[in-house]
């Protein structure tokens, strides 16, 4: 038997965006853990995981990146309208496609995970930035492909200056202010 939706369950999507290795997944995972402990229904949509299943047929051209985000937006919209807290972590480098996601999903909170490029490069355990600088990875965000910073995100995290807990707490505080918690 399906669980009845409670009045206070309001679905929303937290859309974490930022450069590769900026801390999007780490903060989203921590916030998801806290929200689950609070009894919310939570789903995580992470770039690396989604690309292994839902969008493995796509490359990294602008068109393919946009299609990747279109598919994720569709899933996030379905979950959100069914009372789920959806936490996405995608580079999603282009403002236009993030604006489309916001419009489609409705209860959308943009979280800009701001981190200087040099710090992101230091955090890169996979060596992607090094490969991109050598030309071995084409269309790499922050190196050979642009990242368009959000103009008016609801939340800005500075993961080079904040601890993981400070960033997570900043997100939770803002969700309360926006009446999602």
Buried (B, 14 or more C-beta within 10 A) or exposed (E): EEEEEEEEBBBBBBBBBBBBBBBBBBBBBBBBEBBEEEEBBBBBBBBEEBBEEBBEEBEBEEEBBBBBBBBBBBBBBEBBEEBBBBBBBBBBBBBEBBBBBBEBBEBBBBBBBBBBBEBBBEBBEEEBBEBBEEEEBEBBBBBEBEBBBBEEBBBBBBBBEBEBEEBBBBBBEBBEEEEBB
